[in-house]
């Protein structure tokens, strides 16, 4: 997919961002390499059928959306354990520079596509989470507000051997005088060492004048576990990619996704897992609701490599339509190169069950309340997969707000 030049973006712009943040030389070089990659990089792949592209990223006017030097956010980071490091990058380089340098870009290639290169070249906010060997911590939260036309964010999580961490991240629109379309980019990479466990929850609830791109990717080591919770409620157009590479024997990953679209919102949701080692397990489960003229596109990929003996991999995606004008497409995929595999995938699109609705109405429940009860019940199977009470409560509250 073709891209467009951004006239306001130059090497001087990138150097200015790095200088203002007093970054090390290696990160400046990484930024400049990403900037150079923009000349040839392609936009992320989207599902296409003859005569139709399901998500039109080429229509985005990056010249008007991207304002590199005026990025602004309000971010609050909290942690209840002093043994884990949770810092903005600008404060982490002095003491943890070697750890950051060794892991930054090792999981997620900065030049993976046009949007990742753009984000790495321009990011001004982000968080470094470092969990030393043997440390267990459950209450890391990162709550951010976007206060500018564009904002580029980067998160790096390094979990050493036999460590455990739960991270909850959220983004919403803050106070801003910007009355134009906006753009938010969020890249997350997780390096999970041997027997490490990481649970990462992300909740996006930006205003409907925002275009959102996120790519979250994990490298899971021997007997390691990375579980993702990805919830999207806001934004005009959302492109969300969540990916796990199971590179160690016995590695596991779960990707749980929820979305709720109203008006003319568009969600392009993707979950992918690569089984590269023996005895690996993955579970991909996504549920979404669409109303009005909202639209969703889902792609789930389970890729089992040649050496991935004794693999277990499961995928299911369900979309509930509340309007005859809403539209949903799903493309689950199995790519299997090893016969010693137990795998399945499924995807469904449907409306509220008429018999269930009639049953509730026959019990003197008005039609709107009955419908809302069924929608809330539709989300229950995926909410039960969310082990973090705080995150589950946030999702339930947003579902309730949408239904009102």
Helices and strands as residue ranges (DSSP letters): H 11-20, H 25-37, E 48-49, E 52-53, G 57-59, H 62-65, G 68-70, E 73-79, E 84-87, H 89-103, H 114-122, E 125-131, E 136-146, E 150-159, E 164-173, E 182-192, E 197-205, E 210-220, E 225-232, E 237-246, E 252-261, E 266-275, E 281-290, E 295-304, E 311-321, E 327-336, E 341-351, H 354-361, H 367-383, H 389-403
